[in-house]
Amino acid sequence: MPEPKVAKIGPYVQYAEVGTYHWCACGQSAKQPFCDGSHKVTSFVPLQVEVKEAGNLPWCGCKHTKSQPYCDGAHTKL
């Protein structure tokens, strides 16, 4: 199984409004932590996320989290 590109060692803590987001799972997107379609040259697909309450969220930057799309500290083991 291919490994995603590590976009950032650590989370992207960003404010998110209520709505639908597409979290980049491949690490190739230039619009991290969100998808820009770069995955089309990989076997990865973005994760659709429904944010139900606005607030700051810790979006995973290393792409190795077990709790996609949010950071679980996996970047400390890379």
N, CA, C, O and CB atoms as a CASP TS submission, in Angstrom:
PFRMAT TS
TARGET T0000
AUTHOR 0000-0000-0000
METHOD Language model
MODEL 1
PARENT N/A
ATOM      1  N   MET     1       0.846  -1.183   0.000  1.00  0.00           N
ATOM      2  CA  MET     1       0.000   0.000   0.000  1.00  0.00           C
ATOM      3  C   MET     1       0.891   1.247   0.000  1.00  0.00           C
ATOM      4  O   MET     1       1.819   1.336   0.805  1.00  0.00           O
ATOM      5  CB  MET     1      -0.962  -0.002   1.229  1.00  0.00           C
ATOM      6  N   PRO     2       0.629   2.192  -0.874  1.00  0.00           N
ATOM      7  CA  PRO     2       1.459   3.399  -0.930  1.00  0.00           C
ATOM      8  C   PRO     2       1.274   4.276   0.307  1.00  0.00           C
ATOM      9  O   PRO     2       0.220   4.275   0.944  1.00  0.00           O
ATOM     10  CB  PRO     2       1.132   4.203  -2.184  1.00  0.00           C
ATOM     11  N   GLU     3       2.316   5.012   0.620  1.00  0.00           N
ATOM     12  CA  GLU     3       2.289   5.935   1.758  1.00  0.00           C
ATOM     13  C   GLU     3       1.919   7.333   1.260  1.00  0.00           C
ATOM     14  O   GLU     3       2.363   7.746   0.189  1.00  0.00           O
ATOM     15  CB  GLU     3       3.667   5.956   2.497  1.00  0.00           C
ATOM     16  N   PRO     4       1.110   8.061   2.030  1.00  0.00           N
ATOM     17  CA  PRO     4       0.813   9.437   1.629  1.00  0.00           C
ATOM     18  C   PRO     4       2.027  10.333   1.844  1.00  0.00           C
ATOM     19  O   PRO     4       2.900  10.020   2.653  1.00  0.00           O
ATOM     20  CB  PRO     4      -0.394   9.981   2.414  1.00  0.00           C
ATOM     21  N   LYS     5       2.079  11.433   1.127  1.00  0.00           N
ATOM     22  CA  LYS     5       3.130  12.430   1.309  1.00  0.00           C
ATOM     23  C   LYS     5       2.838  13.195   2.604  1.00  0.00           C
ATOM     24  O   LYS     5       1.707  13.620   2.838  1.00  0.00           O
ATOM     25  CB  LYS     5       3.214  13.405   0.075  1.00  0.00           C
ATOM     26  N   VAL     6       3.850  13.364   3.429  1.00  0.00           N
ATOM     27  CA  VAL     6       3.695  14.148   4.649  1.00  0.00           C
ATOM     28  C   VAL     6       3.689  15.617   4.231  1.00  0.00           C
ATOM     29  O   VAL     6       4.705  16.148   3.783  1.00  0.00           O
ATOM     30  CB  VAL     6       4.845  13.841   5.698  1.00  0.00           C
ATOM     31  N   ALA     7       2.540  16.263   4.382  1.00  0.00           N
ATOM     32  CA  ALA     7       2.413  17.667   3.995  1.00  0.00           C
ATOM     33  C   ALA     7       2.958  18.587   5.083  1.00  0.00           C
ATOM     34  O   ALA     7       3.498  19.654   4.789  1.00  0.00           O
ATOM     35  CB  ALA     7       0.950  18.010   3.702  1.00  0.00           C
ATOM     36  N   LYS     8       2.816  18.172   6.338  1.00  0.00           N
ATOM     37  CA  LYS     8       3.268  18.976   7.471  1.00  0.00           C
ATOM     38  C   LYS     8       3.451  18.067   8.674  1.00  0.00           C
ATOM     39  O   LYS     8       2.625  17.188   8.921  1.00  0.00           O
ATOM     40  CB  LYS     8       2.262  20.121   7.790  1.00  0.00           C
ATOM     41  N   ILE     9       4.519  18.269   9.419  1.00  0.00           N
ATOM     42  CA  ILE     9       4.714  17.523  10.668  1.00  0.00           C
ATOM     43  C   ILE     9       3.937  18.280  11.741  1.00  0.00           C
ATOM     44  O   ILE     9       4.440  19.231  12.339  1.00  0.00           O
ATOM     45  CB  ILE     9       6.263  17.378  11.049  1.00  0.00           C
ATOM     46  N   GLY    10       2.722  17.848  11.968  1.00  0.00           N
ATOM     47  CA  GLY    10       1.839  18.510  12.921  1.00  0.00           C
ATOM     48  C   GLY    10       0.508  18.837  12.269  1.00  0.00           C
ATOM     49  O   GLY    10       0.352  18.686  11.057  1.00  0.00           O
ATOM     50  N   PRO    11      -0.448  19.282  13.066  1.00  0.00           N
ATOM     51  CA  PRO    11      -1.778  19.567  12.531  1.00  0.00           C
ATOM     52  C   PRO    11      -1.878  20.956  11.910  1.00  0.00           C
ATOM     53  O   PRO    11      -1.086  21.850  12.206  1.00  0.00           O
ATOM     54  CB  PRO    11      -2.808  19.429  13.623  1.00  0.00           C
ATOM     55  N   TYR    12      -2.859  21.108  11.054  1.00  0.00           N
ATOM     56  CA  TYR    12      -3.284  22.416  10.553  1.00  0.00           C
ATOM     57  C   TYR    12      -4.476  22.796  11.437  1.00  0.00           C
ATOM     58  O   TYR    12      -5.581  22.291  11.238  1.00  0.00           O
ATOM     59  CB  TYR    12      -3.666  22.386   8.977  1.00  0.00           C
ATOM     60  N   VAL    13      -4.263  23.661  12.384  1.00  0.00           N
ATOM     61  CA  VAL    13      -5.365  24.092  13.241  1.00  0.00           C
ATOM     62  C   VAL    13      -6.021  25.271  12.534  1.00  0.00           C
ATOM     63  O   VAL    13      -5.452  26.357  12.426  1.00  0.00           O
ATOM     64  CB  VAL    13      -4.870  24.482  14.703  1.00  0.00           C
ATOM     65  N   GLN    14      -7.246  25.019  12.054  1.00  0.00           N
ATOM     66  CA  GLN    14      -7.945  26.033  11.272  1.00  0.00           C
ATOM     67  C   GLN    14      -9.393  26.132  11.712  1.00  0.00           C
ATOM     68  O   GLN    14     -10.018  25.146  12.102  1.00  0.00           O
ATOM     69  CB  GLN    14      -7.864  25.718   9.775  1.00  0.00           C
ATOM     70  N   TYR    15      -9.902  27.342  11.636  1.00  0.00           N
ATOM     71  CA  TYR    15     -11.306  27.575  11.918  1.00  0.00           C
ATOM     72  C   TYR    15     -12.125  27.047  10.751  1.00  0.00           C
ATOM     73  O   TYR    15     -11.800  27.303   9.592  1.00  0.00           O
ATOM     74  CB  TYR    15     -11.589  29.082  12.165  1.00  0.00           C
ATOM     75  N   ALA    16     -13.183  26.314  11.055  1.00  0.00           N
ATOM     76  CA  ALA    16     -14.071  25.783  10.015  1.00  0.00           C
ATOM     77  C   ALA    16     -15.511  26.168  10.350  1.00  0.00           C
ATOM     78  O   ALA    16     -15.974  26.003  11.479  1.00  0.00           O
ATOM     79  CB  ALA    16     -13.926  24.227   9.888  1.00  0.00           C
ATOM     80  N   GLU    17     -16.188  26.674   9.359  1.00  0.00           N
ATOM     81  CA  GLU    17     -17.618  26.961   9.478  1.00  0.00           C
ATOM     82  C   GLU    17     -18.380  25.646   9.321  1.00  0.00           C
ATOM     83  O   GLU    17     -17.813  24.655   8.861  1.00  0.00           O
ATOM     84  CB  GLU    17     -18.083  28.017   8.407  1.00  0.00           C
ATOM     85  N   VAL    18     -19.638  25.629   9.694  1.00  0.00           N
ATOM     86  CA  VAL    18     -20.502  24.475   9.458  1.00  0.00           C
ATOM     87  C   VAL    18     -20.566  24.254   7.950  1.00  0.00           C
ATOM     88  O   VAL    18     -20.758  25.199   7.185  1.00  0.00           O
ATOM     89  CB  VAL    18     -21.942  24.690  10.072  1.00  0.00           C
ATOM     90  N   GLY    19     -20.404  23.001   7.529  1.00  0.00           N
ATOM     91  CA  GLY    19     -20.459  22.700   6.099  1.00  0.00           C
ATOM     92  C   GLY    19     -19.695  21.451   5.732  1.00  0.00           C
ATOM     93  O   GLY    19     -19.261  20.692   6.598  1.00  0.00           O
ATOM     94  N   THR    20     -19.534  21.249   4.446  1.00  0.00           N
ATOM     95  CA  THR    20     -18.860  20.072   3.905  1.00  0.00           C
ATOM     96  C   THR    20     -17.455  20.450   3.446  1.00  0.00           C
ATOM     97  O   THR    20     -17.252  21.450   2.757  1.00  0.00           O
ATOM     98  CB  THR    20     -19.670  19.463   2.733  1.00  0.00           C
ATOM     99  N   TYR    21     -16.494  19.623   3.846  1.00  0.00           N
ATOM    100  CA  TYR    21     -15.089  19.829   3.484  1.00  0.00           C
ATOM    101  C   TYR    21     -14.552  18.522   2.906  1.00  0.00           C
ATOM    102  O   TYR    21     -15.094  17.450   3.172  1.00  0.00           O
ATOM    103  CB  TYR    21     -14.236  20.293   4.725  1.00  0.00           C
ATOM    104  N   HIS    22     -13.498  18.618   2.123  1.00  0.00           N
ATOM    105  CA  HIS    22     -12.832  17.439   1.571  1.00  0.00           C
ATOM    106  C   HIS    22     -11.372  17.488   2.007  1.00  0.00           C
ATOM    107  O   HIS    22     -10.569  18.248   1.464  1.00  0.00           O
ATOM    108  CB  HIS    22     -12.961  17.381  -0.001  1.00  0.00           C
ATOM    109  N   TRP    23     -11.044  16.659   3.002  1.00  0.00           N
ATOM    110  CA  TRP    23      -9.700  16.603   3.575  1.00  0.00           C
ATOM    111  C   TRP    23      -8.780  15.837   2.637  1.00  0.00           C
ATOM    112  O   TRP    23      -9.118  14.742   2.188  1.00  0.00           O
ATOM    113  CB  TRP    23      -9.720  15.943   4.978  1.00  0.00           C
ATOM    114  N   CYS    24      -7.634  16.402   2.346  1.00  0.00           N
ATOM    115  CA  CYS    24      -6.635  15.767   1.490  1.00  0.00           C
ATOM    116  C   CYS    24      -6.020  14.571   2.217  1.00  0.00           C
ATOM    117  O   CYS    24      -5.463  14.730   3.303  1.00  0.00           O
ATOM    118  CB  CYS    24      -5.535  16.782   1.079  1.00  0.00           C
ATOM    119  N   ALA    25      -6.115  13.399   1.641  1.00  0.00           N
ATOM    120  CA  ALA    25      -5.542  12.189   2.231  1.00  0.00           C
ATOM    121  C   ALA    25      -4.204  11.810   1.606  1.00  0.00           C
ATOM    122  O   ALA    25      -3.452  11.023   2.181  1.00  0.00           O
ATOM    123  CB  ALA    25      -6.511  11.037   2.088  1.00  0.00           C
ATOM    124  N   CYS    26      -3.900  12.369   0.426  1.00  0.00           N
ATOM    125  CA  CYS    26      -2.675  11.980  -0.281  1.00  0.00           C
ATOM    126  C   CYS    26      -1.464  12.826   0.098  1.00  0.00           C
ATOM    127  O   CYS    26      -0.326  12.379  -0.041  1.00  0.00           O
ATOM    128  CB  CYS    26      -2.897  12.071  -1.766  1.00  0.00           C
ATOM    129  N   GLY    27      -1.706  14.047   0.578  1.00  0.00           N
ATOM    130  CA  GLY    27      -0.621  14.949   0.932  1.00  0.00           C
ATOM    131  C   GLY    27      -0.094  15.771  -0.232  1.00  0.00           C
ATOM    132  O   GLY    27       0.848  16.543  -0.055  1.00  0.00           O
ATOM    133  N   GLN    28      -0.674  15.629  -1.414  1.00  0.00           N
ATOM    134  CA  GLN    28      -0.193  16.316  -2.616  1.00  0.00           C
ATOM    135  C   GLN    28      -0.825  17.693  -2.831  1.00  0.00           C
ATOM    136  O   GLN    28      -0.280  18.501  -3.583  1.00  0.00           O
ATOM    137  CB  GLN    28      -0.458  15.458  -3.822  1.00  0.00           C
ATOM    138  N   SER    29      -1.940  17.974  -2.200  1.00  0.00           N
ATOM    139  CA  SER    29      -2.681  19.206  -2.442  1.00  0.00           C
ATOM    140  C   SER    29      -1.876  20.452  -2.098  1.00  0.00           C
ATOM    141  O   SER    29      -1.145  20.473  -1.108  1.00  0.00           O
ATOM    142  CB  SER    29      -3.959  19.199  -1.651  1.00  0.00           C
ATOM    143  N   ALA    30      -2.013  21.482  -2.913  1.00  0.00           N
ATOM    144  CA  ALA    30      -1.397  22.775  -2.633  1.00  0.00           C
ATOM    145  C   ALA    30      -2.286  23.612  -1.718  1.00  0.00           C
ATOM    146  O   ALA    30      -1.889  24.697  -1.293  1.00  0.00           O
ATOM    147  CB  ALA    30      -1.120  23.530  -3.939  1.00  0.00           C
ATOM    148  N   LYS    31      -3.483  23.117  -1.412  1.00  0.00           N
ATOM    149  CA  LYS    31      -4.438  23.845  -0.567  1.00  0.00           C
ATOM    150  C   LYS    31      -4.646  23.116   0.760  1.00  0.00           C
ATOM    151  O   LYS    31      -5.772  23.032   1.249  1.00  0.00           O
ATOM    152  CB  LYS    31      -5.789  24.018  -1.298  1.00  0.00           C
ATOM    153  N   GLN    32      -3.582  22.596   1.337  1.00  0.00           N
ATOM    154  CA  GLN    32      -3.643  21.845   2.582  1.00  0.00           C
ATOM    155  C   GLN    32      -4.386  22.619   3.663  1.00  0.00           C
ATOM    156  O   GLN    32      -4.238  23.837   3.762  1.00  0.00           O
ATOM    157  CB  GLN    32      -2.242  21.501   3.057  1.00  0.00           C
ATOM    158  N   PRO    33      -5.174  21.933   4.466  1.00  0.00           N
ATOM    159  CA  PRO    33      -5.347  20.486   4.547  1.00  0.00           C
ATOM    160  C   PRO    33      -6.449  19.944   3.649  1.00  0.00           C
ATOM    161  O   PRO    33      -6.875  18.799   3.800  1.00  0.00           O
ATOM    162  CB  PRO    33      -5.632  20.099   5.954  1.00  0.00           C
ATOM    163  N   PHE    34      -6.905  20.762   2.722  1.00  0.00           N
ATOM    164  CA  PHE    34      -8.037  20.364   1.896  1.00  0.00           C
ATOM    165  C   PHE    34      -7.614  19.938   0.491  1.00  0.00           C
ATOM    166  O   PHE    34      -6.533  20.291   0.018  1.00  0.00           O
ATOM    167  CB  PHE    34      -9.030  21.499   1.808  1.00  0.00           C
ATOM    168  N   CYS    35      -8.469  19.190  -0.151  1.00  0.00           N
ATOM    169  CA  CYS    35      -8.195  18.620  -1.470  1.00  0.00           C
ATOM    170  C   CYS    35      -8.277  19.666  -2.574  1.00  0.00           C
ATOM    171  O   CYS    35      -9.148  20.535  -2.559  1.00  0.00           O
ATOM    172  CB  CYS    35      -9.167  17.492  -1.762  1.00  0.00           C
ATOM    173  N   ASP    36      -7.354  19.571  -3.535  1.00  0.00           N
ATOM    174  CA  ASP    36      -7.401  20.411  -4.738  1.00  0.00           C
ATOM    175  C   ASP    36      -7.406  19.551  -6.011  1.00  0.00           C
ATOM    176  O   ASP    36      -7.223  20.065  -7.115  1.00  0.00           O
ATOM    177  CB  ASP    36      -6.199  21.384  -4.760  1.00  0.00           C
ATOM    178  N   GLY    37      -7.616  18.241  -5.848  1.00  0.00           N
ATOM    179  CA  GLY    37      -7.665  17.340  -6.996  1.00  0.00           C
ATOM    180  C   GLY    37      -6.348  16.677  -7.340  1.00  0.00           C
ATOM    181  O   GLY    37      -6.286  15.875  -8.272  1.00  0.00           O
ATOM    182  N   SER    38      -5.294  16.994  -6.608  1.00  0.00           N
ATOM    183  CA  SER    38      -3.972  16.420  -6.899  1.00  0.00           C
ATOM    184  C   SER    38      -3.921  14.909  -6.722  1.00  0.00           C
ATOM    185  O   SER    38      -3.025  14.261  -7.264  1.00  0.00           O
ATOM    186  CB  SER    38      -2.933  17.056  -6.011  1.00  0.00           C
ATOM    187  N   HIS    39      -4.855  14.334  -5.982  1.00  0.00           N
ATOM    188  CA  HIS    39      -4.863  12.892  -5.729  1.00  0.00           C
ATOM    189  C   HIS    39      -5.112  12.073  -6.990  1.00  0.00           C
ATOM    190  O   HIS    39      -4.903  10.860  -6.987  1.00  0.00           O
ATOM    191  CB  HIS    39      -5.913  12.559  -4.698  1.00  0.00           C
ATOM    192  N   LYS    40      -5.543  12.696  -8.036  1.00  0.00           N
ATOM    193  CA  LYS    40      -5.903  11.961  -9.246  1.00  0.00           C
ATOM    194  C   LYS    40      -4.741  11.201  -9.852  1.00  0.00           C
ATOM    195  O   LYS    40      -4.958  10.311 -10.674  1.00  0.00           O
ATOM    196  CB  LYS    40      -6.459  12.901 -10.263  1.00  0.00           C
ATOM    197  N   VAL    41      -3.502  11.528  -9.469  1.00  0.00           N
ATOM    198  CA  VAL    41      -2.338  10.784  -9.941  1.00  0.00           C
ATOM    199  C   VAL    41      -1.893   9.747  -8.916  1.00  0.00           C
ATOM    200  O   VAL    41      -0.833   9.138  -9.059  1.00  0.00           O
ATOM    201  CB  VAL    41      -1.188  11.740 -10.253  1.00  0.00           C
ATOM    202  N   THR    42      -2.710   9.551  -7.880  1.00  0.00           N
ATOM    203  CA  THR    42      -2.408   8.583  -6.821  1.00  0.00           C
ATOM    204  C   THR    42      -3.587   7.631  -6.650  1.00  0.00           C
ATOM    205  O   THR    42      -4.596   7.742  -7.347  1.00  0.00           O
ATOM    206  CB  THR    42      -2.089   9.306  -5.480  1.00  0.00           C
ATOM    207  N   SER    43      -3.449   6.699  -5.718  1.00  0.00           N
ATOM    208  CA  SER    43      -4.556   5.794  -5.401  1.00  0.00           C
ATOM    209  C   SER    43      -5.383   6.311  -4.222  1.00  0.00           C
ATOM    210  O   SER    43      -6.311   5.636  -3.777  1.00  0.00           O
ATOM    211  CB  SER    43      -4.022   4.392  -5.089  1.00  0.00           C
ATOM    212  N   PHE    44      -5.058   7.494  -3.717  1.00  0.00           N
ATOM    213  CA  PHE    44      -5.771   8.073  -2.586  1.00  0.00           C
ATOM    214  C   PHE    44      -7.011   8.832  -3.045  1.00  0.00           C
ATOM    215  O   PHE    44      -7.087   9.306  -4.178  1.00  0.00           O
ATOM    216  CB  PHE    44      -4.850   9.001  -1.799  1.00  0.00           C
ATOM    217  N   VAL    45      -7.968   8.932  -2.148  1.00  0.00           N
ATOM    218  CA  VAL    45      -9.165   9.748  -2.387  1.00  0.00           C
ATOM    219  C   VAL    45      -9.372  10.644  -1.177  1.00  0.00           C
ATOM    220  O   VAL    45      -9.040  10.254  -0.058  1.00  0.00           O
ATOM    221  CB  VAL    45     -10.432   8.855  -2.650  1.00  0.00           C
ATOM    222  N   PRO    46      -9.916  11.840  -1.381  1.00  0.00           N
ATOM    223  CA  PRO    46     -10.144  12.732  -0.257  1.00  0.00           C
ATOM    224  C   PRO    46     -11.271  12.198   0.637  1.00  0.00           C
ATOM    225  O   PRO    46     -12.112  11.411   0.203  1.00  0.00           O
ATOM    226  CB  PRO    46     -10.480  14.147  -0.758  1.00  0.00           C
ATOM    227  N   LEU    47     -11.260  12.642   1.876  1.00  0.00           N
ATOM    228  CA  LEU    47     -12.291  12.247   2.829  1.00  0.00           C
ATOM    229  C   LEU    47     -13.290  13.382   2.961  1.00  0.00           C
ATOM    230  O   LEU    47     -12.919  14.500   3.321  1.00  0.00           O
ATOM    231  CB  LEU    47     -11.674  11.885   4.212  1.00  0.00           C
ATOM    232  N   GLN    48     -14.549  13.106   2.674  1.00  0.00           N
ATOM    233  CA  GLN    48     -15.600  14.115   2.843  1.00  0.00           C
ATOM    234  C   GLN    48     -15.954  14.206   4.319  1.00  0.00           C
ATOM    235  O   GLN    48     -16.220  13.194   4.968  1.00  0.00           O
ATOM    236  CB  GLN    48     -16.866  13.771   1.989  1.00  0.00           C
ATOM    237  N   VAL    49     -15.953  15.422   4.841  1.00  0.00           N
ATOM    238  CA  VAL    49     -16.185  15.662   6.264  1.00  0.00           C
ATOM    239  C   VAL    49     -17.328  16.657   6.418  1.00  0.00           C
ATOM    240  O   VAL    49     -17.343  17.701   5.766  1.00  0.00           O
ATOM    241  CB  VAL    49     -14.894  16.188   6.964  1.00  0.00           C
ATOM    242  N   GLU    50     -18.279  16.330   7.276  1.00  0.00           N
ATOM    243  CA  GLU    50     -19.373  17.237   7.597  1.00  0.00           C
ATOM    244  C   GLU    50     -19.065  17.887   8.940  1.00  0.00           C
ATOM    245  O   GLU    50     -19.084  17.218   9.973  1.00  0.00           O
ATOM    246  CB  GLU    50     -20.749  16.487   7.630  1.00  0.00           C
ATOM    247  N   VAL    51     -18.785  19.171   8.931  1.00  0.00           N
ATOM    248  CA  VAL    51     -18.556  19.912  10.164  1.00  0.00           C
ATOM    249  C   VAL    51     -19.917  20.416  10.630  1.00  0.00           C
ATOM    250  O   VAL    51     -20.582  21.177   9.929  1.00  0.00           O
ATOM    251  CB  VAL    51     -17.529  21.100   9.959  1.00  0.00           C
ATOM    252  N   LYS    52     -20.320  19.984  11.816  1.00  0.00           N
ATOM    253  CA  LYS    52     -21.648  20.312  12.327  1.00  0.00           C
ATOM    254  C   LYS    52     -21.644  21.487  13.287  1.00  0.00           C
ATOM    255  O   LYS    52     -22.690  22.070  13.573  1.00  0.00           O
ATOM    256  CB  LYS    52     -22.237  19.119  13.008  1.00  0.00           C
ATOM    257  N   GLU    53     -20.454  21.836  13.786  1.00  0.00           N
ATOM    258  CA  GLU    53     -20.329  22.963  14.705  1.00  0.00           C
ATOM    259  C   GLU    53     -19.067  23.738  14.353  1.00  0.00           C
ATOM    260  O   GLU    53     -17.976  23.171  14.298  1.00  0.00           O
ATOM    261  CB  GLU    53     -20.293  22.482  16.189  1.00  0.00           C
ATOM    262  N   ALA    54     -19.220  25.034  14.115  1.00  0.00           N
ATOM    263  CA  ALA    54     -18.081  25.873  13.743  1.00  0.00           C
ATOM    264  C   ALA    54     -17.067  25.943  14.881  1.00  0.00           C
ATOM    265  O   ALA    54     -17.429  25.955  16.058  1.00  0.00           O
ATOM    266  CB  ALA    54     -18.553  27.288  13.365  1.00  0.00           C
ATOM    267  N   GLY    55     -15.794  25.990  14.507  1.00  0.00           N
ATOM    268  CA  GLY    55     -14.737  26.111  15.507  1.00  0.00           C
ATOM    269  C   GLY    55     -13.384  25.750  14.937  1.00  0.00           C
ATOM    270  O   GLY    55     -13.265  25.368  13.773  1.00  0.00           O
ATOM    271  N   ASN    56     -12.363  25.876  15.771  1.00  0.00           N
ATOM    272  CA  ASN    56     -11.003  25.486  15.374  1.00  0.00           C
ATOM    273  C   ASN    56     -10.884  23.974  15.410  1.00  0.00           C
ATOM    274  O   ASN    56     -11.247  23.337  16.399  1.00  0.00           O
ATOM    275  CB  ASN    56      -9.937  26.138  16.301  1.00  0.00           C
ATOM    276  N   LEU    57     -10.380  23.408  14.337  1.00  0.00           N
ATOM    277  CA  LEU    57     -10.225  21.954  14.237  1.00  0.00           C
ATOM    278  C   LEU    57      -8.777  21.613  13.902  1.00  0.00           C
ATOM    279  O   LEU    57      -8.133  22.325  13.131  1.00  0.00           O
ATOM    280  CB  LEU    57     -11.184  21.367  13.165  1.00  0.00           C
ATOM    281  N   PRO    58      -8.253  20.509  14.489  1.00  0.00           N
ATOM    282  CA  PRO    58      -6.871  20.091  14.231  1.00  0.00           C
ATOM    283  C   PRO    58      -6.791  19.102  13.059  1.00  0.00           C
ATOM    284  O   PRO    58      -6.692  17.894  13.275  1.00  0.00           O
ATOM    285  CB  PRO    58      -6.266  19.457  15.495  1.00  0.00           C
ATOM    286  N   TRP    59      -6.833  19.603  11.842  1.00  0.00           N
ATOM    287  CA  TRP    59      -6.765  18.748  10.653  1.00  0.00           C
ATOM    288  C   TRP    59      -5.371  18.125  10.558  1.00  0.00           C
ATOM    289  O   TRP    59      -4.368  18.829  10.678  1.00  0.00           O
ATOM    290  CB  TRP    59      -7.097  19.561   9.360  1.00  0.00           C
ATOM    291  N   CYS    60      -5.305  16.831  10.347  1.00  0.00           N
ATOM    292  CA  CYS    60      -4.025  16.125  10.270  1.00  0.00           C
ATOM    293  C   CYS    60      -3.207  16.613   9.077  1.00  0.00           C
ATOM    294  O   CYS    60      -3.713  16.701   7.959  1.00  0.00           O
ATOM    295  CB  CYS    60      -4.253  14.606  10.171  1.00  0.00           C
ATOM    296  N   GLY    61      -1.941  16.927   9.330  1.00  0.00           N
ATOM    297  CA  GLY    61      -1.039  17.365   8.268  1.00  0.00           C
ATOM    298  C   GLY    61      -0.106  16.274   7.784  1.00  0.00           C
ATOM    299  O   GLY    61       0.384  16.324   6.656  1.00  0.00           O
ATOM    300  N   CYS    62       0.144  15.276   8.639  1.00  0.00           N
ATOM    301  CA  CYS    62       1.088  14.220   8.251  1.00  0.00           C
ATOM    302  C   CYS    62       0.428  13.111   7.442  1.00  0.00           C
ATOM    303  O   CYS    62       1.113  12.310   6.805  1.00  0.00           O
ATOM    304  CB  CYS    62       1.733  13.626   9.483  1.00  0.00           C
ATOM    305  N   LYS    63      -0.894  13.065   7.467  1.00  0.00           N
ATOM    306  CA  LYS    63      -1.695  12.097   6.707  1.00  0.00           C
ATOM    307  C   LYS    63      -1.569  10.662   7.222  1.00  0.00           C
ATOM    308  O   LYS    63      -1.960   9.725   6.526  1.00  0.00           O
ATOM    309  CB  LYS    63      -1.292  12.139   5.255  1.00  0.00           C
ATOM    310  N   HIS    64      -1.031  10.477   8.425  1.00  0.00           N
ATOM    311  CA  HIS    64      -0.876   9.143   9.002  1.00  0.00           C
ATOM    312  C   HIS    64      -1.791   8.902  10.206  1.00  0.00           C
ATOM    313  O   HIS    64      -1.680   7.867  10.863  1.00  0.00           O
ATOM    314  CB  HIS    64       0.562   8.931   9.413  1.00  0.00           C
ATOM    315  N   THR    65      -2.685   9.834  10.500  1.00  0.00           N
ATOM    316  CA  THR    65      -3.582   9.706  11.635  1.00  0.00           C
ATOM    317  C   THR    65      -4.497   8.485  11.511  1.00  0.00           C
ATOM    318  O   THR    65      -4.870   8.089  10.407  1.00  0.00           O
ATOM    319  CB  THR    65      -4.413  10.965  11.776  1.00  0.00           C
ATOM    320  N   LYS    66      -4.845   7.910  12.626  1.00  0.00           N
ATOM    321  CA  LYS    66      -5.821   6.813  12.656  1.00  0.00           C
ATOM    322  C   LYS    66      -7.228   7.376  12.846  1.00  0.00           C
ATOM    323  O   LYS    66      -8.211   6.648  12.700  1.00  0.00           O
ATOM    324  CB  LYS    66      -5.484   5.803  13.790  1.00  0.00           C
ATOM    325  N   SER    67      -7.333   8.673  13.172  1.00  0.00           N
ATOM    326  CA  SER    67      -8.641   9.303  13.402  1.00  0.00           C
ATOM    327  C   SER    67      -8.914  10.354  12.319  1.00  0.00           C
ATOM    328  O   SER    67      -9.216  11.509  12.620  1.00  0.00           O
ATOM    329  CB  SER    67      -8.696   9.955  14.818  1.00  0.00           C
ATOM    330  N   GLN    68      -8.804   9.933  11.058  1.00  0.00           N
ATOM    331  CA  GLN    68      -8.992  10.843   9.929  1.00  0.00           C
ATOM    332  C   GLN    68     -10.289  11.616  10.054  1.00  0.00           C
ATOM    333  O   GLN    68     -11.316  11.025  10.388  1.00  0.00           O
ATOM    334  CB  GLN    68      -8.973  10.074   8.616  1.00  0.00           C
ATOM    335  N   PRO    69     -10.282  12.891   9.803  1.00  0.00           N
ATOM    336  CA  PRO    69      -9.235  13.729   9.257  1.00  0.00           C
ATOM    337  C   PRO    69      -8.449  14.489  10.323  1.00  0.00           C
ATOM    338  O   PRO    69      -7.642  15.362  10.004  1.00  0.00           O
ATOM    339  CB  PRO    69      -9.828  14.695   8.291  1.00  0.00           C
ATOM    340  N   TYR    70      -8.687  14.156  11.577  1.00  0.00           N
ATOM    341  CA  TYR    70      -8.120  14.963  12.660  1.00  0.00           C
ATOM    342  C   TYR    70      -6.824  14.376  13.218  1.00  0.00           C
ATOM    343  O   TYR    70      -6.622  13.161  13.217  1.00  0.00           O
ATOM    344  CB  TYR    70      -9.133  15.106  13.777  1.00  0.00           C
ATOM    345  N   CYS    71      -5.965  15.252  13.687  1.00  0.00           N
ATOM    346  CA  CYS    71      -4.666  14.861  14.239  1.00  0.00           C
ATOM    347  C   CYS    71      -4.841  13.989  15.483  1.00  0.00           C
ATOM    348  O   CYS    71      -5.634  14.307  16.369  1.00  0.00           O
ATOM    349  CB  CYS    71      -3.832  16.108  14.581  1.00  0.00           C
ATOM    350  N   ASP    72      -4.100  12.898  15.539  1.00  0.00           N
ATOM    351  CA  ASP    72      -4.073  12.039  16.729  1.00  0.00           C
ATOM    352  C   ASP    72      -2.651  11.917  17.298  1.00  0.00           C
ATOM    353  O   ASP    72      -2.387  11.077  18.158  1.00  0.00           O
ATOM    354  CB  ASP    72      -4.626  10.638  16.388  1.00  0.00           C
ATOM    355  N   GLY    73      -1.739  12.770  16.804  1.00  0.00           N
ATOM    356  CA  GLY    73      -0.362  12.748  17.279  1.00  0.00           C
ATOM    357  C   GLY    73       0.543  11.794  16.517  1.00  0.00           C
ATOM    358  O   GLY    73       1.700  11.612  16.898  1.00  0.00           O
ATOM    359  N   ALA    74       0.041  11.179  15.444  1.00  0.00           N
ATOM    360  CA  ALA    74       0.845  10.219  14.669  1.00  0.00           C
ATOM    361  C   ALA    74       2.138  10.846  14.159  1.00  0.00           C
ATOM    362  O   ALA    74       3.130  10.141  13.972  1.00  0.00           O
ATOM    363  CB  ALA    74       0.033   9.679  13.486  1.00  0.00           C
ATOM    364  N   HIS    75       2.144  12.162  13.930  1.00  0.00           N
ATOM    365  CA  HIS    75       3.337  12.830  13.408  1.00  0.00           C
ATOM    366  C   HIS    75       4.526  12.723  14.366  1.00  0.00           C
ATOM    367  O   HIS    75       5.670  12.894  13.945  1.00  0.00           O
ATOM    368  CB  HIS    75       3.032  14.297  13.131  1.00  0.00           C
ATOM    369  N   THR    76       4.273  12.444  15.637  1.00  0.00           N
ATOM    370  CA  THR    76       5.379  12.324  16.607  1.00  0.00           C
ATOM    371  C   THR    76       6.116  10.992  16.443  1.00  0.00           C
ATOM    372  O   THR    76       7.183  10.803  17.027  1.00  0.00           O
ATOM    373  CB  THR    76       4.845  12.453  18.053  1.00  0.00           C
ATOM    374  N   LYS    77       5.564  10.079  15.662  1.00  0.00           N
ATOM    375  CA  LYS    77       6.172   8.762  15.454  1.00  0.00           C
ATOM    376  C   LYS    77       6.751   8.583  14.066  1.00  0.00           C
ATOM    377  O   LYS    77       7.175   7.486  13.704  1.00  0.00           O
ATOM    378  CB  LYS    77       5.162   7.688  15.704  1.00  0.00           C
ATOM    379  N   LEU    78       6.772   9.651  13.287  1.00  0.00           N
ATOM    380  CA  LEU    78       7.304   9.544  11.905  1.00  0.00           C
ATOM    381  C   LEU    78       8.813   9.673  11.888  1.00  0.00           C
ATOM    382  O   LEU    78       9.426   9.609  10.823  1.00  0.00           O
ATOM    383  CB  LEU    78       6.685  10.624  10.995  1.00  0.00           C
TER
END
